[in-house]
């Protein structure tokens, strides 16, 4: 009776494990540094720059009517106008100070995003009128004013944190019961790796570009966590299925065979998931832009960790 031929993988991930570990380790260190710097920044005071959903306030989005080309405009010019603006009083209370207002100039000067303290309708109208006097006519149909009170913002922040913790805990419990302890630990390690790097990217964006996170970002983290575990489980299931057939090979060889067998599937799955996200980035508008960016970063990192991190750590930890 002939001995079955053992498969020889075309791609051996174990040969590149040190490179994979160094790359992921560097990304994790940079992410932690970004989160710490964000927390220590007096204007942020949190690991990520919180958006209007979490802090409360008024956000005004304006669109200029300036034809094919708009005159040059800077956020400093708009900020200077807001500082000089006298707002009407509300119920005898002094009007809010606009010196710390956040101003973003978007679409090469065509759109403006103002982040302000909590304003009533009269005060918001005064802000729009002052900006219109400075920048020219505005498209009234594209003008939006969104106000979230501080109490609701605090509730949204707590709700987002609770939903994240509950989802991560549920994933941890399921993985721990479904697989042996080593597989479960590596799957959870990859989950933490992917979420940490995604948060780190947005921490640096918050420091360097003033990008804020909102409730959609919390949704993206939950989605990334689910995708990360699913992708890792696919590789681990393949390793477990082939244990009997490949029992004559060392575990590192079994990992190489499993990764090689699932590599095409993993890459195609990730690519088909990323294509609609890239479409959202370019054509989804400003509302979904950073949500799509967060998902794109998280899914790309999740695909990498399921191929380059969890499988390569398995033989090392199994020996110990």
C-alpha positions, 0 to 999 in steps of 0.5 A: 500500500503506497504512502500518500504524498504530503502536500508541499505549500507554495507559500511558506508563511513560517519563513517570514514570521519574524518580519510579520512580528516586527511589522505588527509590533511596530504598528502596535507600538505606534498605535499605543504612542498615538493613543497616549499622545492623544490622551495627554493633549489638553485639547483632546484629553481622551485616547481618541478625539471625541466627536459631536456625538459624544461631547455634545454641541452644535455642528453647522455644515455650509456649502458655498455657491461659487461656481467652478472655482472658489476663492481661497479660504482658510479656517483661521479666517473663519475662526477670527470672524466667529471670535468677533461675533456677538451672539444673541442671549438665550433666556438671560444667559450669556452667549457661549464663547466661540473662541474654541470653535472648530472650523474645517474647510473641505472640498477645496473651499466649497464646504465648511464644517463648524463645530461649536458649543451648544447654540439655540436656533437664533444663535446658529442663524447668527453664525450662518449669517456672519459666515455668509457675509464673509464667504459669499452666497451659500446654498441654503438647501445644503445647509445643515445644523445639528445639535446634541445636548451634553446629556445625550452625548454622554449617554451615547458615549456610555452606550457605545463603550458598553456595546463594544465591551459586550460584543468583545466579551461575547466573542471571547466567550464563544471562542473560548468554548468553541476552540481549545485554549491556545486557539482561543487565545490567539484569536483574541490576540488578533482581535486586540491587535486589529482593534488597537491598530485601527484605533491607533490610526484614528488617534494619529489622525485626531492629532495631526488632522483633527479627525474626530470619532463618533458613534459610527466609529464604534460600529466599525470597531464591532464589525472589525472585531467580528471580521477579525475572528471569522478570518482567523477561525477559517485558518484555524479550522483548516489546521484542525481538519488537516491534523490527521492527514499531516500528523507526520509533519511538524506543526510549523509545516502544518501551519504552512499547508493550512495558510497556503490552502486558505490564502486565496480564499482569504485574499478574495474575501478581503478584496470583495469586502474592501471594494464596496468600502473603497467605493464608499470612500470615494463616492459615499459623501462626507457622512460615511467617509471616515466610517468607511476608512475605519472599516477599510483599515480594520479589515485590511489589518484583520486579513493580515493578522489572520495570515501572518500573526496567529498562524505563525505564533501557533507553533511557537506557543504550542511548544511551550 
